[in-house]
Amino acid sequence: RALGRAEEAARTDLNSRAMSAEAGLPAGPDPTPPPRDAAEQAMPPGFLNYHKADFVKDVSPGLIDAMVDGFSRVPSPQSSALLFPIHGAASRVAPDATAFPHRKGLHAGVYSLWTNPAENATHIGWVRQTLDQMQPFVENVVYVNELGEDDMNTRVHEAYGANYARLASIKAKYDPSNVFQLNANIKPAETGRPGPVS
């Protein structure tokens, strides 16, 4: 029985690596250690956090006004509203060359950090309201790592754009039972085969 589990784990690992390779994603451990200091400065240990993000094509006066107005009501000095340009090597890759298609413009994020759980509603509300104010200027697309738990059922397609159908086909080939379904799940494309696809 234990051997069967080991074989199943090995087969699952092989399917995962093959699926990653076909989707244009790296497979296996990353040999580069993460920059702990930068990550801990941006998201210090012990803080609660909530964030929302989107992309914008350019920085317009209306977008600036919306961000400044939203930030004028920020409830925590650790919070931020940021724009990250997507350029250089990232913008030279074709949108359909990898799973990630959003390779132009600016990533726009609203991040709240706080320590008192009694203030959850205030901080979550600030993020939502600020991004709502930015809606006229965003593209309604998102970087998959910026999806929150409350985005999983509504924005996963936005994270992959036109690549979603291709990724769903790959998922159907290597994971037709949708075993890998945590986080931002890409559901297997309908294949006509019996079996669960939750």
matplotlib code that plots the C-alpha trace (Angstrom):
import matplotlib.pyplot as plt

x = [0.0, 2.8, 4.5, 1.2, 1.2, 4.9, 4.2, 1.1, 3.2, 5.9, 3.3, 1.7, 5.1, 5.8, 2.4, 3.0, 6.4, 5.1, 2.2, 4.5, 6.8, 4.0, 2.6, 6.0, 6.5, 9.6, 9.5, 11.4, 13.1, 14.4, 18.1, 18.0, 17.2, 14.5, 15.6, 14.3, 15.1, 13.2, 10.2, 10.1, 10.3, 7.3, 5.3, 6.7, 6.1, 3.2, 1.1, -2.4, -2.7, -5.2, -4.6, -6.2, -4.5, -5.1, -3.2, -3.4, -2.1, -0.8, -0.7, -3.6, -4.6, -7.8, -5.9, -3.6, -6.6, -8.3, -5.1, -4.3, -7.9, -8.0, -4.6, -5.8, -8.0, -5.4, -6.0, -2.5, 1.0, 2.2, -0.2, 0.5, -0.9, 1.8, 2.4, 4.9, 5.9, 6.0, 8.9, 12.3, 12.7, 9.2, 7.6, 9.6, 8.0, 4.9, 1.7, 1.0, 4.6, 4.0, 1.0, 1.3, 0.0, 0.0, 3.3, 2.6, 1.5, 1.7, 0.7, -1.5, -1.8, -3.4, -2.0, -3.1, -1.1, -2.3, -1.9, -5.3, -7.8, -10.7, -9.8, -10.1, -13.2, -11.7, -8.6, -10.3, -12.9, -10.2, -8.5, -11.8, -12.9, -9.6, -9.5, -13.2, -12.2, -9.5, -11.9, -12.5, -8.7, -7.9, -7.9, -9.7, -6.7, -4.6, -1.3, -2.1, -0.1, -2.2, -5.5, -7.0, -9.3, -12.3, -11.1, -10.6, -14.0, -14.3, -10.9, -8.8, -9.7, -8.5, -5.1, -4.5, -6.5, -6.5, -4.2, -6.8, -8.3, -4.9, -4.0, -7.3, -6.6, -3.2, -4.8, -7.3, -4.4, -2.3, -4.8, -8.3, -9.6, -8.5, -6.3, -4.3, -7.1, -5.9, -5.3, -6.0, -7.4, -7.5, -10.3, -9.6, -11.3, -14.3, -12.9, -15.9, -14.2, -16.0, -14.6, -14.8, -13.8, -14.7]
y = [0.0, 2.4, 1.6, 2.5, 5.9, 6.5, 5.6, 7.9, 10.7, 10.2, 10.1, 13.3, 15.0, 14.0, 15.3, 18.5, 19.0, 18.2, 20.5, 23.3, 22.8, 22.8, 26.0, 27.7, 27.7, 26.6, 23.3, 22.3, 24.2, 27.7, 27.7, 31.5, 32.4, 35.0, 38.5, 38.2, 41.7, 43.4, 41.0, 41.6, 45.3, 45.3, 42.8, 42.7, 39.6, 39.9, 42.3, 41.6, 42.5, 42.8, 44.0, 44.4, 45.1, 45.6, 47.0, 50.4, 51.4, 54.8, 57.2, 59.7, 62.7, 60.9, 57.9, 60.1, 61.9, 58.6, 57.3, 60.5, 60.8, 57.1, 57.5, 60.6, 58.3, 55.6, 54.0, 52.8, 54.3, 50.9, 50.9, 51.9, 52.5, 51.7, 51.6, 49.1, 49.6, 46.5, 47.1, 45.8, 42.0, 41.3, 43.4, 41.8, 38.4, 37.6, 37.5, 33.9, 32.7, 31.8, 31.6, 35.2, 37.5, 41.0, 42.5, 46.2, 49.2, 49.4, 47.1, 49.1, 47.8, 48.9, 47.3, 47.7, 46.5, 46.7, 44.8, 45.0, 42.4, 44.6, 47.0, 44.4, 45.9, 49.4, 48.3, 45.9, 48.6, 51.2, 48.9, 48.0, 51.6, 52.9, 50.3, 51.0, 54.7, 53.5, 51.4, 53.9, 53.7, 50.0, 47.3, 44.7, 42.3, 41.1, 39.4, 35.9, 36.5, 39.5, 37.6, 37.5, 34.8, 36.9, 37.1, 33.4, 32.7, 35.9, 37.1, 33.9, 34.3, 37.9, 36.7, 34.6, 36.4, 34.8, 32.1, 30.6, 28.3, 26.9, 26.4, 24.7, 22.3, 21.5, 21.0, 18.6, 16.6, 16.3, 16.9, 15.9, 15.3, 18.7, 17.4, 20.7, 23.1, 25.4, 29.1, 30.4, 27.3, 26.8, 24.2, 21.5, 22.1, 19.8, 16.7, 14.4, 12.1, 11.0, 12.2, 15.1, 18.6, 20.7]
z = [0.0, 0.8, -2.5, -4.3, -2.6, -3.5, -7.1, -7.2, -5.7, -8.3, -11.1, -9.8, -9.6, -13.2, -14.4, -12.5, -14.1, -17.6, -17.1, -16.0, -18.9, -21.5, -19.9, -20.1, -16.3, -14.4, -12.7, -9.6, -6.8, -7.4, -6.6, -5.9, -2.3, -1.9, -0.9, 2.7, 3.8, 0.9, 1.4, 5.2, 4.7, 2.3, 4.4, 7.9, 9.9, 12.4, 10.3, 8.9, 5.3, 2.5, -1.1, -4.5, -7.8, -11.5, -14.5, -16.2, -19.6, -18.5, -15.7, -16.4, -14.3, -13.4, -12.1, -10.0, -8.6, -7.6, -6.0, -4.1, -2.9, -1.8, 0.0, 1.8, 3.8, 4.5, 7.9, 8.5, 8.0, 6.8, 3.9, 0.3, -3.2, -5.8, -9.5, -11.0, -14.6, -16.8, -19.2, -20.3, -20.7, -19.4, -22.1, -24.9, -24.3, -26.4, -24.3, -25.4, -24.8, -21.2, -18.8, -17.9, -20.7, -19.1, -20.4, -21.0, -18.9, -15.1, -12.3, -9.9, -6.3, -3.1, 0.0, 3.6, 6.6, 10.2, 13.5, 15.4, 14.1, 15.4, 12.5, 9.8, 8.3, 8.2, 6.3, 3.9, 3.2, 2.4, -0.1, -1.8, -1.9, -3.3, -6.1, -6.8, -7.4, -9.8, -11.8, -14.7, -15.4, -15.0, -17.6, -15.4, -15.5, -12.6, -11.8, -10.4, -7.2, -6.4, -6.3, -2.8, -1.5, -2.4, -6.0, -6.7, -8.2, -10.2, -11.4, -12.3, -16.0, -15.8, -14.5, -17.6, -20.2, -23.7, -22.4, -20.1, -22.6, -23.6, -19.9, -19.2, -22.1, -20.5, -17.2, -18.7, -20.2, -17.0, -14.2, -15.5, -11.9, -10.8, -8.0, -8.0, -7.2, -4.4, -4.8, -8.3, -9.9, -13.6, -14.1, -16.7, -20.0, -20.7, -22.4, -22.5, -20.0, -16.9, -13.5, -11.1, -12.3, -9.3]

ax = plt.figure().add_subplot(projection="3d")
ax.plot(x, y, z, "-o")
ax.set_aspect("equal")
plt.show()
